């Protein structure tokens, strides 16, 4: 599969034949940069929560850790426009540089003094603001570093990087706190994020077609924003797929976050039992990501994405009725495998069905759905469990999640969607 280069500002790949993504040094450099950045994020958030708890009340600590979500949700659509206008590589490099410098500066201040909660809140706001442009740019990058036939494999590799960061990041953050308090942990997070910058600089980019590049320069940012939303709404695959993702996340986030905590308390599993259930989920999701990484392509992608959501939703409902901890862990593995497979396939379809010129904005819409709408289900789930118990609430959540699969199956564009060969 060949692709000619065009004259754009990013470093470009000459016309080459696509190689499997897991053997492509260019893709591997990007995956390495992304992994380092994600591990740094995990260490950062652990350090932030620890420092907030040490400097304020539990309520104040919760506010500090949550405040970054506000600019992230409000500014992400604009971040998608920035990523598409300036180029995702440039935006990701700039974002990681700003995050690295900011975290290291805060670490230096904490080593020298104890400024209190205001500095931590400011740091959280800065991180959330930078994330609003970082996340859409990260979503737009894969289509510009490899061929379309490799995007599903890259999606699997990205999923493995996320799982790796989740497993490794928290212990590393704890190690940093134990070694030198929050300041040392922040410094460690900044250094990990710094590792990503030279790797990203070395990543080569495929240029957009000349007409797409010139069109991006001739329009205003507002027109780009409106045009991106219109593009998603009118697309025969992306429009219904966004609805399916929204319903799936709404039904999934509540039970697998606050709901699981309440279920573990109700069943007497304790924190360690909840940890085993979460480990089961992570294992299943990791297997799904590994499958996509190895296979690179699954036939009838739209049907697989939609079909995996429905039994995954049934497994969520079954989790509340598991007779014991081993059964709950096994059910969680199944939930992770099915929802991980559907999530990876949905992500691959977003990558392959989108015009590369719109990918930043498409990713931003998906981010708003996952990070802005879905978390609203957490307080609702907690309140509902307090009134009706875990069983009915898990069942309703599963029905909402399963409805996402039904929407996808009923949309001809999604049902017939295939990944490129």
N, C-alpha and C positions, 0 to 999 in steps of 0.2 A: 504494500500500500504506500504510494508515494504522495508527497505533498510539497508543492512549490513554496518558496519563501516569498515574502512581500516586504516592502520598505516600511517598517514601523520602528518605534523607539526601543522595543525590547530586543535583547540578544536572541538570535534566531537559529533554528536548526535548518541546515540545507536539506534539499530534497533527498530523503532517505527512505529505506524500506523499514516498516515498523518491525520491531523485535518484541518478543514477550516482555511485558513490563517488569516482571521479576528478574529479568536478565539485562535490563536496560540501565546502564550506569546513570543516565540522566534522571530517570524515574527514581532510582535508588537514592540518589542525592536528595531529591525532593522528599522522599519518604523518611530519610534520616533527619532532615531538617524539621519535618512535621513532628516526628516522634520526639526529638529533643525539646521542641516548643511545647508539646502536650505534657511531657513529664515536668517541664518547668512550670507549667500552669498548675498541675496538681500540687507541686511543692509550694507554689505561691499561695494557693487557696488554703492549704493547711496552715501555713505560717500566718496568713491573715486572720483566720478564725482563732488561732491560738493567741495571737497578740491582742485581738479584740476582747477575748475572754479575760486576759490578764489585766486589761486596762479599763474594763467597764462591767456593767451588770449583764446578765444573760440576754435581757431584752436589747440593750445597746449593742452587744456583740452580734445578735441576729440582724439588727438593722444595718450594721457595717458590712456584714457579709452579703446582705441582699441588695445593697444600694447599687451595685454594679449592674444589676439587671435592668434598671430604669433607662440609662442612656443606650444600653445595648438594644433594647426593644424599640425605643423611640427613633433611633438613628440608623437602624440596620438597612432599611430600604434605601436611604441616602448612601449608605456604605456600598450597596450593590451598584449604584450609579457610579460612584468613585472608582470602584474596581474595574468596571467596564470601560470607563473613559480613560483612565490612566494606565491600565494594564494590571493584571493580578499580581505578576511577579514584583513589580515596583511597589505595589501597595503592601504586599506581605513583608517584603524586606523593610519598608519603612515602619510598619506596625511592630514587627519584632524588635527593631532598633529602639523605638520609643519605649516599648515595654521593658526592655533590658535596662536602658538608662534610668527609667523611672524607679524600677525595683531596686537597682543598685544604689541609687541616691537615697531612697528610704532606708535601706539597710545601713548606709553610712550614718544617717541621722540617728537611727535607733542605737547604733554602737556608741554614739557620742552623748545622747540625751534621751529623755523620756517625754516626747511631745504630747502624748495622750491620743485620744480617739480621733481627733480632727484630721491628723495626718493619715491614719488608716482609712478613714472615710474618703478623703481626697484621692488616695491611691486606688481605692475600689472604683471610684467614679472614672478616673483616668483609664483604668483597665477596661471598664465597661464601654467607654467611648471608643477606645482603640479596637476592641473586639467587634464593634459595629461595622468597621471596615475590614478587619482581618478575616472574619468568618466568610463573608461573601467572596473575598479574593481567594481564600483557600479553596472554596468550592469551584471557582472558575479556573484554577490553575491546571488540573489534570488534563483538560481538553486541549491545553496549549503546550503540553510537554510530551504527548504520545498520540498515537492514532486512535480513532474511535473504536477500533476493534479491541483495544486494550483497556478501555475505560472501566469495564466491569472488574477486571483484574486489579486495577488501581484502587477501585472502591473497596475490594476485599483487603488489599494491603493497608489501606487507610484504617479499616476496621480493626485489623490486627494491631496497628500502632496505637489506636485508642485503648484497646484492651491491655496492651503492654503498659501504657502510661497509667492506667487505673490500678494495675497490680503493683507497679514499681514506685509510682510517684508518692503515695502516702507513706510507705516505710522510709523513703529517702527524706521526705519532709520531717518525719518524726526524728530521724537521725540528726538532721540539721538543728532542730529545736533542742534535742538532748545535748548536742555538742556546744551550742553557743546561744541558745534562745532564739527568739523570733528574728533577730537581726541576722544571725548566721543562716537561718533557713531562707530568708529573703535574698541574701547574697548568693546562696546556692541556686535558688530559682533564677536569679538574673544571669548567672553564669551558664546555666542550662539553656536558657533562651538565647544567649549570645552564641552558643554553638550553632544554632540554626542559620545565623546571618551569612557567614561565608559559604555554607552549603547552598543557600538560596541564590547567592550571587553567582555561583558556578552553574546553576541550572540554565539550560538553553531553552528558548521559547520558539514555538511555531507562530508565525505571524498570521493575522487575520487576512482574509481576502481583501483586495484593494478597495472594493466598494464598501465593505463593512467598516474598514478603517477610516475612510474619508467621511462616511456618514456619521461616525462617532464624533469627528471633529466639527461637523457643520451644525449639529443640534445643540440645544441648551440642556443643562442638567435637568430642568423641570420636565422638558419634553422626553428626555431619556427615562425619567422616573415613570411618567404616565405611559410611555410606550412600552416599558417593561411589564407593567401591570396588565396592560391590554394584551400584550403578547402571551402572557401566561393564561389569561382568562379565555382567549380565543383558541388556544392550542388544543387540538383534539386529544392529546395525551397528557400534557402538563396540567391543564385545568382540572379535570377529574382526579388526576393523581394527587394534586395538592389537597383536594377535599378528602380523599382517602387517607392521606398522611395525617391530616388534622384530626379526623375521627379516631384513627388508630392511636395517635399519641394521647389524645384526651382520655381514651379508655385504658391506656397502658401506664401513664405516668403516676396517677393516683395510687393504684394498687401496689405498684413496684417501688414506691417511695414511702410515703407516710403510711399507706395501708399495710405494707409488710411489717413495719415497726409495730403497729398496733396488733397485727395478727400474732407476731412472735411473743408479744407481752401476754396476749389472751391465752395462748397455748402453753405458756411457760417455757418457751425455747430459750429465752434470754438473748443477750447481745451476741453470744457466740453462735447460737442457733441461727439467728438472723444473718450472721456473717456467712455461715455455711450455705444458706439459701441464696444469698447474693453471689457467692462463689459459683454455685450451680448455674445461676443465670449467666454469669460472665463466661463460664466454660462453654455453654451452649452457643452463646453469641460469637465466641471466638472460633468455634468449629465452623459456624456458618461463614464467617469471614475467611477462614482458611480454605474452605471449599471453593469459594469464589476466586480466591487468589490462585489456587491450583488449576481449576477448570478454565477460568478466564471467561467462560460464556456458558449460560444455561439456555436451552431452547425454550420457546414460549415464555419469554421473560415476564410479560404482563400477567399471564395466568399464574405463573409461579408466585409473583409478588402478591397478587390478590388472594390466591389459594392458600398461601402460607399464613396470611393474616387470620383467617377464620378458625382453623384448628389452634392457632396460637392464642386466640381469644378464649376458646374453650378451655385451654390449659390454664389461663389466668383464673377463670371461674373455678376450676378444679383445685387450684392452689389453696383456696380458703377451706376446702373440705378434706385436705390431706390428713390421713389418720395419725401420722407421726412425722417426726423430723426427717427420717430417711426418705419417706414418700414425698415430702415437701421439696427436698433437695432434688429428687429425680424429676418432679414436675417442673421445678424451676429450670433445670437443664433443658427440658422440652420447650418451655416458654422462650428461653434464650435462643435456642436453635431456630424455632419457627419465626419469632419476631425479628431475630437477627438476620435471617434469610430474607424475609420480606423487606426489612429496612435496607439491606444491602442492595437488593434488586430495585427497590424504588429509587435509591440513590444513583444506581447505574443507569436507570431509565432517564432520570433528570439530566444526567451528564450527556447521554447519547442522543436524546431527543431534542435537546436545546441547541439553538444556534450559538456557537461560541461567543458571538458578540453580545449575547444576552445572559450569559451564564452567571455573571455576578449578581444581576438582578433576580434571576430565577432562584439562585441559592439564598438570596436575602429573603425572598418570600417564604421559602421553606424554613429558614431560620426563625422568622416571625411566628410561623405556625408552631414550631417545636419549642421555641424559647419564650414566646410571648403568650400564646393561647393555652398550650398544654399544661403549664405549671398552675393555671387557675384551678385545675381539677384537684390539686393537693389539699387546700383547705376545705374544699367542698367534700372530698372523700373523707377527711378526718371528722368533719361535723356529722356526715351521714352515718359513719360507722358508730359514732357515739350514740346515735338514735336507734339505728336498725341492726347494728352488728356487722361483722366482716362478711359473712356469707352473702346476704342480699346486695351489699355494695359491690363486692367483687363480681357478682353476677351481672349487675347493671353496667359496671365498667366494661366487662367482657362483651356485653351486647353492643355497647357503643364502639368498641374496638372492632368487633366483627362486622359492624355496619360499614366500616371503612373498606373491608374486603368486598362486601356486596356492591358498594358504589363502584369500586374498580372493575368488578366483573361485569357490571351493567353498562360500563362505558366501552363501546366498541373499539375506540382508539387504544385504550389501555389493554383490553383483552387480547387484541391482535398484535400488540407491540413486541418487537424482537430486538435483541441486542445485535449490533453489527458483527458480521463474520470476518 
